[in-house]
Amino acid sequence: MNKLINTIMFLSIILFITIIIKYYFSSHTINTKNYNRLNIDQILNKKTLNLPILTNDTDNVIEFNNSLDNQVDEKKRSFWDLIKNK
């Protein structure tokens, strides 16, 4: 009984995989995929033609803060000095 169930399960899995492969590689599916890819390209091309061009308004937005040079301390900084017990 156990062998029969195993055989039926094995055959059903093989049949399932075969049907999936046959459907995936069918000419109808391949043609549909190609048509969808071409259609997406056409829609994107149409939409990109009507995009407005924005002007650049980001000139001199970021100013570098140079105050760090004025506040430089001559302290000795070392990681090991922080760990030491005083």
C-alpha positions as CSV (number, residue, x, y, z in Angstrom):
1,M,0.0,0.0,0.0
2,N,2.8,2.4,0.9
3,K,4.6,1.7,-2.4
4,L,1.4,2.5,-4.3
5,I,1.0,5.9,-2.6
6,N,4.6,6.7,-3.1
7,T,4.3,5.9,-6.8
8,I,1.2,7.9,-7.2
9,M,2.8,10.9,-5.5
10,F,5.9,10.7,-7.6
11,L,3.9,10.5,-10.8
12,S,1.7,13.4,-9.8
13,I,4.8,15.5,-9.1
14,I,6.3,14.6,-12.4
15,L,3.0,15.4,-14.2
16,F,2.7,18.7,-12.5
17,I,6.3,19.8,-13.4
18,T,5.8,18.6,-17.0
19,I,2.6,20.7,-17.3
20,I,4.2,23.8,-15.9
21,I,7.2,23.5,-18.2
22,K,5.0,22.9,-21.2
23,Y,2.9,25.9,-20.4
24,Y,5.8,28.2,-19.7
25,F,7.6,27.4,-22.9
26,S,4.5,27.5,-25.1
27,S,4.5,29.9,-28.0
28,H,1.4,31.6,-26.7
29,T,3.0,32.5,-23.4
30,I,6.2,33.6,-25.1
31,N,4.3,35.8,-27.5
32,T,2.3,37.4,-24.7
33,K,5.4,38.2,-22.7
34,N,7.1,39.8,-25.7
35,Y,4.0,41.8,-26.5
36,N,3.8,43.1,-22.9
37,R,7.4,44.1,-22.9
38,L,7.0,46.0,-26.1
39,N,3.8,47.7,-24.8
40,I,5.6,48.8,-21.6
41,D,8.4,50.3,-23.6
42,Q,5.9,52.3,-25.8
43,I,4.0,53.6,-22.7
44,L,7.2,54.7,-21.1
45,N,8.4,56.4,-24.2
46,K,5.1,58.3,-24.5
47,K,5.2,59.4,-20.9
48,T,8.8,60.5,-21.0
49,L,8.2,62.8,-23.9
50,N,5.8,64.9,-21.9
51,L,8.0,65.3,-18.8
52,P,8.7,68.9,-17.9
53,I,12.3,70.0,-17.5
54,L,12.9,71.6,-14.1
55,T,15.3,74.4,-13.6
56,N,18.2,74.0,-11.2
57,D,17.6,76.1,-8.1
58,T,20.2,74.5,-5.9
59,D,23.0,77.0,-6.5
60,N,24.8,78.1,-3.3
61,V,22.4,76.3,-1.0
62,I,25.1,74.6,1.1
63,E,27.5,76.9,2.9
64,F,30.6,75.3,4.5
65,N,30.9,76.2,8.1
66,N,34.5,77.1,8.7
67,S,34.2,77.9,12.4
68,L,35.9,74.6,13.3
69,D,39.3,76.0,12.3
70,N,38.8,78.8,14.8
71,Q,37.9,76.5,17.7
72,V,40.6,73.9,17.4
73,D,41.9,72.8,20.8
74,E,45.3,71.5,21.2
75,K,44.2,68.8,23.6
76,K,45.7,65.4,23.4
77,R,43.0,62.9,22.3
78,S,43.6,59.3,22.7
79,F,41.3,56.4,23.2
80,W,43.6,54.7,25.7
81,D,43.7,57.8,27.8
82,L,39.9,57.7,28.2
83,I,40.1,54.1,29.6
84,K,42.8,54.8,32.2
85,N,41.8,55.2,35.8
86,K,42.8,58.4,37.4
